[in-house]
Amino acid sequence: MIDRVWKSVPGLACACIAAVVFMPFAWSGEDSQRKDWAIVVHGGAGTVANDASAETVQAWRDGLRVALEKGKSVVADGGTSLDAVEATIRSLEDNPLFNAGKGAVFNSAGGHELDSSIMDGRTLDGGAVAGVTTVKNPISLARRVMDKTRHVLLAGPGAEQFATEQKVDRVKNTHFSTERRRASWDRVREREAKQPVSRVGPAQPWQYGTVGCVVLDSHGNLAAGTSTGGLTNKKFGRVGDSPILGAGTYADNETCAVSATGTGEQFIRHTVAGQISQLMRHRSWTLKQAAEYVLHERLNKGDGGVIAVDLHGNIEWVYTSPGMFRAAADSDGRFVVRIRDEQ
Ligand code: ASP
């Protein structure tokens, strides 16, 4: 018996050494060949109705495509993942279709409060703003919080004052209003007056449109960003997951970059974006395994979705909502825009 144990020692030792040596690469994702660069975009955990006009469908497609092209041109030219994330999200913030910047949903006070964050996977540094009301492009203010302060998150009046100091583009709060969002707000108020909302209920179709972007650049750096008007008729002062690093946004060069969309409270409770990264780091799971586990096993069906890219440029999108507006490109020549359930 003792003899058998002794004989297996060299084998065991080899197995242990191999495990230690190769473990850091075990989360290498589905395709171990690293892509030069990869970019994924989302425009919220929704889809267009089956009876939507061809023009409506085309408008969503165009919005995603234009944004993706902006980010792609940065990263394909050797630019940084942070610059690509910011450029992509600015484009979506300026497009009234999406629930970020112009086109943001209305809160319970009939105004708009915007949340945004950006994270650098190289340094784990990040910047975020919450509840801003006059900043045209919240993602750029979030970037400045990261680049110009020693803080991660500025909220409300302090964030507005910082916007003044930084001389970023400002607008009246009504700049963000659109007729489409006002009609949604009316519908939600009517519905909520009849039937109070559940505490953790999934986001409803009229709330979709949050935007996000994750990028691996040709220098091997990951970055993630998210921007939103939040949930329609949210309480004045409510902050969702989008500006919370680890909940709606996360990036770590050793694992992945993630941006989420859906019922923010659920993504905060389950620290969704950070949890995906931690499962890769500590359990050596692939990005696909980690994202699918968190979305399908930890969250409730209908809570929303994530886009993600790992350190090798493997792209994932996972959602349990009726759909997710999404698009992706990479250095292998992939360029796809999806607004329905097609793969
Ligand atoms: N996650 C966002 C929030 O809760 C909303 C969304 O993604 O549509 O603020």
Residues whose N, C-alpha, C, O or C-beta is under 5 A from the ligand:
A	BS01	LIG	Q207 Y208 G209 T210 T228 G230 L231 G240 D241 A260 T261 G262 T263 G264 E265
